[in-house]
C-alpha cells in the first residue's frame, strides 16, 4: 500500500520526498480511519453501506486525529526506514551496475 501511494504521488508530479511522505502518511491515515470507524460503528461493518450522522463523523474525525498524533513517532520511523531502504537500493544498484560495466 505504501509503495502504491508513493508511485501515485510520483505519477502525479510530486517530488520524491513529497511522494514518500504522502505514501507513508496515507498508510497511517487509512489505519487510523479503520480503527476510528470500528470504534464508532463496530467491527466488521462495511463503511460504504453505513450512513453516518454528523456526530459519528465528528467522533471518527476526533479519534483519527488522536491516533495520528499518537502514531507520529511510528510515522517518522516508517519514513526513515523507507528512505534508508531506497538509498541503500540506489547505492547498491550503482555499485553493481559499475561492476557489470567493468567486466
C-alpha positions as CSV (number, residue, x, y, z in Angstrom):
1,X,0.0,0.0,0.0
2,X,2.8,2.4,0.9
3,X,4.7,1.8,-2.4
4,X,1.5,2.2,-4.4
5,X,0.8,5.5,-2.8
6,X,4.4,6.6,-3.4
7,X,4.1,5.6,-7.0
8,X,0.8,7.5,-7.3
9,X,2.5,10.6,-5.8
10,X,5.4,10.4,-8.3
11,X,3.0,9.8,-11.2
12,X,1.1,13.0,-10.2
13,X,4.3,15.0,-10.5
14,X,5.3,15.3,-6.8
15,X,8.9,15.3,-5.8
16,X,10.3,12.0,-4.4
17,X,10.3,13.5,-0.9
18,X,6.7,14.6,-1.2
19,X,5.6,11.3,-2.7
20,X,7.4,9.3,0.1
21,X,5.8,11.4,2.8
22,X,2.4,11.1,1.1
23,X,2.8,7.3,0.8
24,X,3.7,6.7,4.4
25,X,1.1,9.1,5.7
26,X,-1.6,7.6,3.6
27,X,-1.0,4.2,5.1
28,X,-1.1,5.6,8.6
29,X,-4.2,7.6,7.9
30,X,-6.0,4.6,6.5
31,X,-5.1,2.6,9.6
32,X,-6.4,5.4,11.8
33,X,-9.6,5.6,9.8
34,X,-10.2,1.9,10.2
35,X,-9.6,2.0,13.9
36,X,-11.7,5.0,14.5
37,X,-14.6,3.6,12.3
38,X,-14.5,0.3,14.2
39,X,-14.7,2.2,17.5
40,X,-17.7,4.2,16.4
41,X,-19.8,1.8,14.3
42,X,-18.5,-1.5,15.4
43,X,-16.1,-4.1,13.9
44,X,-16.9,-5.8,10.6
45,X,-19.4,-3.3,9.2
46,X,-18.9,-2.1,5.7
47,X,-18.5,1.7,5.9
48,X,-19.8,2.1,2.3
49,X,-23.1,0.7,3.5
50,X,-23.5,2.9,6.6
51,X,-24.9,6.4,6.7
52,X,-23.0,8.3,9.4
53,X,-24.6,11.0,11.4
54,X,-22.7,14.3,11.9
55,X,-22.0,13.2,15.5
56,X,-20.5,9.9,14.3
57,X,-18.4,11.7,11.7
58,X,-17.1,14.1,14.3
59,X,-16.2,11.2,16.6
60,X,-14.4,9.4,13.8
61,X,-12.5,12.6,12.9
62,X,-11.5,13.2,16.5
63,X,-10.4,9.6,17.0
64,X,-8.4,9.7,13.8
65,X,-6.7,13.0,14.9
66,X,-5.8,11.5,18.3
67,X,-4.5,8.3,16.7
68,X,-2.4,10.1,14.1
69,X,-0.9,12.4,16.7
70,X,0.0,9.4,18.9
71,X,1.4,7.5,16.0
72,X,3.6,10.4,14.8
73,X,6.8,8.7,16.0
74,X,5.9,5.5,14.2
75,X,5.1,7.6,11.1
76,X,8.5,9.2,11.2
77,X,10.2,5.8,11.8
78,X,8.4,4.4,8.7
79,X,9.6,7.4,6.6
80,X,13.2,6.9,7.8
81,X,13.1,3.2,7.0
82,X,11.6,3.8,3.6
83,X,14.3,6.5,2.8
84,X,17.1,4.2,4.1
85,X,15.8,1.3,2.1
86,X,15.6,3.3,-1.1
87,X,19.0,4.9,-0.6
88,X,20.6,1.5,0.1
89,X,19.0,0.1,-3.0
90,X,20.1,3.0,-5.2
91,X,23.7,2.8,-3.9
92,X,23.8,-1.0,-4.4
93,X,22.3,-0.6,-7.9
94,X,25.1,1.9,-8.8
95,X,27.8,-0.3,-7.3
96,X,26.7,-3.4,-9.1
97,X,26.0,-1.5,-12.3
98,X,29.6,-0.3,-12.2
99,X,30.8,-3.9,-11.7
100,X,29.0,-5.1,-14.8
101,X,30.4,-2.3,-16.9
102,X,34.0,-3.1,-15.9
103,X,33.8,-6.7,-16.9
